């Protein structure tokens, strides 16, 4: 593995365990057994490293989304699996850590997180419209409202406060349950039959 890739992987591991503000370049260098000089030769500062790390993570998630769309049997399941994947990428970092990134690195939040959200919103909008045309989702659904609701779920199910109220579930399980209930509730009979076949993936 190239050194830059190793550095990005190590940074991402740390992001999944602690706040971005607590991660130091010294810690990253020590964990990899390299000097700080070598680290700075590859990334000019911590902000650049964090942005490259998060961008890389979301690019990988987007590639998985493309494969999901290509291999799913219909648009409804594509939408649910895509949304599930989006939450997984958010949950790994954590709601509170994302808030810290927004607070301490607002440019990264704009460049990476909002870009990822916009990418996901565009793709899911098309899938929902397709599912409506296929008779899998009821026609009166307000697509913008649905997306905004799921976006709230997307972030809130990774919030420590909400997780503490549901100690028997991790963030991914909580979101999957919300997603299953919401989508089953707006699906047609045909759509419900399809969703129920995949219920083990969500509940």
ABEGO torsion letter per residue (X at the ends): XBAAAAAAAAAAAAAAABBAAABBAAAAAAAAGBBAAAAAAABABAAAAAAAAAAAAAAAAAAAAAAAAAABABAAAAAAAAAAAAAAAAAAAEAAAAAAAAAABAAAAAAAAAAAAAAAAAAAAAAAAAAAAAGABBAABBAAAAAAAAAAAAAAAABAAAAAABAABBAAAAAAAAAAAAAAAABBAAAAAAAAAAAAAAX
